Amino acid sequence: MQYLVFVIADEHDSTSVDRRPAISEFNRRLMSEGYWVFAGGLASAETSTVVDNRDGQPVLTDGPFVESKEYLDGIWIWNAPDLDVALRLAAEASQICDRQIEVRPFATP
Amino acid sequence: MTEVGIEEAVDRAHRDEWARIVASLVRRFGDLDLAEEAAAEAFATAVERWPDDGIPPNPGAWLTTTATRKAIDRIRRETKRYDKHREARLVYGTVDAAPVGVIEDDRLRLIFICCHPALRMEARVALTLRMVGGLTMPEIARAFLVPDATMGQRITRAKAKIAAARIPYRMPEAEDLPARISGVLTVLYLIFNEGYLATGTATAPVRAELTTEAIRLTRMLHALVPEDGEATGLLALMLLIDARRPARLSAAGELVALDAQDRRLWNDALIAEGQDLVRERLAAVAAGARPGRYQILAAINAVHTSAHTFRATDWSQILALYDQLARIDRSPIVALNRAIASAEVDGAAAGLAELERLASTLDGYHAFHAARAELLRRLGRTEQARTAYDRAIQLTENPAEAAALSGRRDRLIGPPEGEDR
C-alpha cells in the first residue's frame, strides 16, 4: 500500500534549526527498512504557478491554488503494509521535520 | 416453542453473539461491510427457520456457520470484487475453529478498529454501536438525534476510510495500547453520557438503552483487559451512576438532584458490584498503581453511594478526591465539581467564592449556572438565584433538567427585590 505523505508548513514553525541532517538520516532508515519510494522538498509556495486550460484557453495564475496559512512544504511516498505503520512513521517524521504531516493513501483500483 | 420463546432466543443471541460473529467474519474476510451484511442475514434466517426447526443447541455456532455461508455466497455472487483465486482460498481455506480465548481477542480487535484514532469521534461512536453493539442505523441515528441519512453517511465514510487507508484489523502494538484504550474508553463514556443525560427536546430524558449498551460494551472490554485500571474504573463509574437511575426521574418527569433522591430506589446489586471494582482499584493503588480519571470518578461515586442520606455523605473525602482529579485533569468542569463539594465542606459562601472564579470560562455551561443558583439560594440571595436559574434553564438541552430547574426556581421564597446583594 502506498501513502502520500504531505509535510505541512505554517506560520508558527520555527526555522532556526537546520533539520536537513536529521531528515537525511530518517530517509536512509526509510530506505533500509523498505518504506522509501520517493521524497522531495518543495520551494516556497510563492514560486508556484497554477495552469487552467479547461476551456482551451490556458490561464496562468501566480501562486498556489488555495491561499492559506498552511502550505505544502514537501512530500514523501511511502510503501507501508497498513495505516498504523504509516502513522507511526509519520509521528517520527513530524518530530524530525518539526512540521504537521498528512498521510493519505493512494486510491486502489 | 412459542413465538415469544423464539423472539427471546434471537434477541439473546443478538445481544451475546453479534459482536463475536461480526469480528470472526471480519478476521476471515477482512471486509467490514461484508461481515456486517452476512451477520444480519444470518439473524434474519434464524428468525425464519428457528420457529420450524427449533432453536439450535448452540445458537452462536449456528449463526456463525450460517453467516460464514452467507458471506461466501455473497462473494460468489460478486466475483467482480474478488478474483477467482481469492474466492478459492476463502471458500476452501481453513474453517474457523479458533479457541474461545482468541475469539474474545477478536472482539477486542473489532472494538479497536471501530475506535481507531484516525477516525472522527462521532464516526467512532457510530461505528462501535453498529459493528460491536449491533444497533441498527435508525436506532443509532435516534440516539444521537441526527437524521438516518447523516448517521448512514458517517458510518459509510468511516468504513470507506478503514478500507481505503487500510486501517489494520489487529491489536495495536503494545506501546500504542494505553493511548488506544483511552480512546476506546472515551467512546464508551460518550455513549453512556448520551444515555444518562440525553440532549434535545425530542427524546426521553434518560436513554436506558444507551446506558445499558455502554455498560455491556465496557463489561466486555473489562473482561478482555481485566488488568487495565481505567477500564475497571470506567465500568465501576458507569455501574455506580446507573444504580441511581431509578431515583433520577420524578413521576412528573423532572430530573431529581442527588440531595432529593429517594435512596431506597437505588439499585443495590449495581452499587455492590461497582464498589467491589473500586475496592479492587484502591488495593492496586495502595500497591503503587497510579489512578486515572475514571478510577477517581468511580471512587467519588462510591463515596456518594455508600451514604444513606445526602447529609451523611463524606464530603471531605469527596473534596480530597476532586483535588486528586484536578492534578491530572485541569478542566474547568473538574474545578466546578470541586467547588460544589467545597460548599458542602466549607459552607455555601466558600463554595460560591470558588465558583465565581470560573465565571468567565464556564459562562455558557448550564451546570455552572445551576450550581451557582443553588448556592445563591442557600445564602438567601434570592433574586440573584432566580437570575442564575433562568440562565441555567436557557442553556440546558435536556427537558427533564429544565423542568427540574424551573421547579427549583419557582419554589424560591423571598422578596423579589431588596435582599442582600
Interface residues (C-beta under 8 A of the other chain):
Chain A: M1 P81 D82 L83 D84 L87 R88 V103 R104 P105 A107 T108
Chain B: A118 A164 A165 R166 I167 P168 P172 E173 D176
